[in-house]
């Protein structure tokens, strides 16, 4: 029976593993973290009066389905050391619980190691004086996960600013590409904030806006009183100095998706290509080593899930 190694147990890795196992293949699922799920486990559902199609619901029960599947072996706190051999007979070395294990007879490998959000790195162009009232989009996601029916923030804000394109659209800060997810989660978060705090002033500072849903999505937000200002803020300080500044109780830095910190090493070990932005590329299906999800490119949750299922389907077809 064919055996597939899946490296990375986030959304794409788990979706690929479950698809492969459901197709009758044996799967070895490896992840550096102590539990499956990756960053998405810290994301909150953004439904207000109805579903906002944020994609979080796609992961409902996924981790349990993978960990309980009889054809999936899960290795957490583990990492790839080396790959030798050829498709149909790879020999893969894994460091697991401080000891090295070797798995022979691996037919194919999927690299689904995800992304780096750089949630602790502020862009060089933005001068920040003090961090009170400042948070990243990643931190806001965690608040949305923990929210109650009556409260989102510990103290109700009177005004909230979102600063978009943090670390993207700038070649000096990670790449010129669009991170794809910032407009989606930030605008949905804004609608949630509006539902909790109807009188709150909400302003977006942006370089470029991506359409999130069909129709004129941003017209609907403007009808809710959300303001959009096309500019790139240069300074965040704790006090207003002149008329060119605006005051906010809370400022959200919308951090996006960046190539994984380990991608250079993975490209070498897994014989993969790497693009100008640092994301991984398969050298072809005949290599037996595939890439899916945000290891390959910035993707939303539903896109990453679908990409993984597509790649797993290819392997099932190849394995007959």
N, C-alpha and C positions, 0 to 999 in steps of 0.2 A: 504494500500500500504506500502511496506517495506521502512524503513528509515535507512540510513547508515550514521554514523559519520566518517568523514575523518579528521584525525589530521595531519596537515602539508600541505601547499599549494605550494610546489615546483613542480618540474617536475613529480615525482611519484604521489604526492597527487592530482595534477590537472588531470593527465592522468587517475588515478583511478576514480576520481569524474566524469569526462566526460564519461568514459566507463559505469559507473553505471547509470548515468542519461540517457544516450542513450539507456540503457537496460530497462528503465521504472521505475527505483528506485528513490526515493527521497534522496537527499544528503545534509548533513550539513557539510560544509567545513570550518575548523577552522585553523587559523594561527596566530602566535605571531606578525608577521610583519604587517606593515601598507598596504602592497600590496602583491598580489600573485607573485609567480615565484621563490622565494628563490635566491640562489647564481647564478643560470643560467641566471638571468636577467642582470648580469654584464659580461657575457661571450660574446666574439665577434666571428663572423663567421671567419673561417680561410682559406676560399677559396683564391687561388692565381690565377693561370690561369684556374683552374678547382676546383670543389668541393673536399675538403679533408676529407669528411665524419666525421666531428667532432661532429655531432649530434645536434648542435644548431638549425638547420633548423627544427628539430622535434617539437620545441616549437613555431614555427611561428603560430600566431593566437590562440594558446592554451588558454592563459589567458582570451581572449575575449570570446571564445567559452564557457568556464566554467562560467564566470561571467554573461553571457547573457542567460544561459540555464535556462528555467523556472523551472526545477526540482532541481536546485542547490541553496542553501542558503549559501552565503559566509559571514563568520565572521572573519574580520581581527582585529588586535590589541587584540587578544583573546587567552586564554590558558585553557587547561584542569585542572580542580580541582580534580574531583573524578569520578569514575565509580562504580555503584552499580547494582545489579540484575544479570540476566542471559541472554544468547543469546535469541533474540526474544523479550526481554523486559528489556533492559538496561536502567538505569536512569543515565544520564550524566550531571555533573555540569561543567559549563564553566564560567570563569571570562571574561566578555566582557564590554569594556568601563567602567571599575571600578565597575561594578555591576555583581552579580552572576545570571546566568540563568540556569534553569534545563530543560533538554529535556528528556521526558519519552517515552517509547515505541520504543527505538532504537534497531534495529534487529542485527546489527553488527557494529564493529568499525575497521577502518584501521589506523594503526600508520605509518605515512610516514613523519616523522619529520626531515629527512635528516641527515646532518653530521656537524662536526666542522672542518674547514680548518686550524685552528691555524695559520692564516696568520700574526698574530702579535707576534708570539713566535718563537724565533730562537733556534736551537738545542744546547744543552749544550756542545757538543763536538767541535762546530765550534766557534773559537774565532774571534770576529768581532771588528775591530777598525775603527769606523766611518761608516756611512751609505750612504755617497754620492756615487752614481752610483750603489746602491744596491736596488733591488726590489724583491718582491715575485712573484710567478706565478700568484697569484690572481690579483695583480696590473697590470701585463702584459696583463691579460685577459681584463681588463677594457680599456687599451690602444688599444687593437685590436678591441674592440667594437666601440671606438671613432675615429678610423683611417680615414684618407682621402685617396683619390686616389694617392696622391703623398708623404704623410708623415705618418709614424707610431710613431716615436719619435720626440720630439721637436728639438733635435740635432742629426744628423746622427752619430751613433757609428762606430768606426773603428774596435772594437772587442767586442764580447759578450760571456760570459761564462754561462752555465747552470749547476747548482749543483743539482743533482737529489736525490731522496729519502729523502727529508727533513722531519725529524720527523718520518720516518718509517724505517723498517729493523733494528730497535734498540729497545730492550725491555725497555730501560731507557727513551725513547723519544716517546712512544706512542704505540709500538707494533712491532712484528717481521714480520707482514704481509706486502704484497705489496699493496700500495694504488691504484694501477691499472690505475689511470688517468694521472699520471705525465709524463710518456713516451709519451702518446698520445698527450697531449696538448703542451708539450715542443717541441717535434720534429716538429709538425705542425707549431708552432710559429717560429721555426728556418727556415723552408722553406719560411714562410712569410717574415722574416727578410732578407733572401737572395734575395727575389724578389724585396724588396724595396732598399736594399743596397748591390749590387752584390759584392763589394770589401770587405765587412765586414768579419773579422775572427770570426768563430763560433766554440766553443769548448764545449763538454759535459764532465763533470766529473760524473762518475756513479759507482754504486756498482753492478747493475744488469740491463739488458735491457729487456723490454717486447716487443714482436712483435706487431706492431701496425696494419699492413695490411698484406695481403697474399703476399707471395714471400719474397725476400730478401730486406725488407724495408730499412734497415740501409745501404746496399750497395748503394742504390739510394741517400741517404744523403751524403755518402762519395764522390760520384761522383759530388755532388754539393759543395764539399770542406769542409764539416762539419767534424770536428775531434772528436774522442771519446777516452777518457782516463779513464781506469778503476782504480779509486782510490777514496779516501774520503778526500777531502780538510779539513785541520784543522784550517786554519787561513785566514781571509780576512783583509787586511790592505790597507792603502792609499798610500803606497810607496813600491817599490821593495827593498828588503834587500840583497838578494843574488841570486845565480843562480838557486835555487830550487823554485823560485817564478815566476809567469807569470803575466803580466799586462793586464788588460781589462778595457774598458770604462764602461761596464755595466756587472753586475753579477746578474743572475736571480736564486733565491732560489725556486726550484720547490716544493711548498707545496702541500700535497695530502689530503686524506680523513681520518678523525679520528672520532671515536664514538662521538655522540652528548653529550654536557655537561650535559644535563638534563636526560640522559638515565637511571641513577639509580632511579630517582624519577618516571619516566615513567614506568619502569619495575615493581615497587611496585604498583603504581596506576592501571596499566592496566593488572596486573597479568601475566607479561611476563617473559621469561627467559632472561639471559644476558650472552654472551659468554666471553671468556678470554680476548678479545680485547675491550670489552665494548659495542658491538653491540647487538641489541635486537633480541629476538627469540620468535615466537609464541609457545604456549604450545600445539597447535593442532587446526585444523579447527573447532572442536566441541566446542572450547572455545568461538567462536564468535568474537575473537579479533585477527586481522591479522597484519602482519608487511610487509612492502614492501619498495623497493628502498634502498637508502643509510642508512636508519635507521637499515637495516638488515645486510648490508655488503658494502664494497667499490664497487661502480659500475660506469661505464661510463654513459653518458646521454642516449644513446640508450638502454643500459641494464636496467637502472632504469625505463625508460618508459615502456619497455616490461614487466618487473617484475610487475609493477602496473596494467597493462592491464590483466595479467594472474591472479592476486589476485582478481581483480574486476570481472573477468569472473567466478571464483570459486563461488563468492558470488551470482552472478546472477543465476548460476545454482542451488545453495542451496535454493535460494528464490523462485525457480520455475518459 
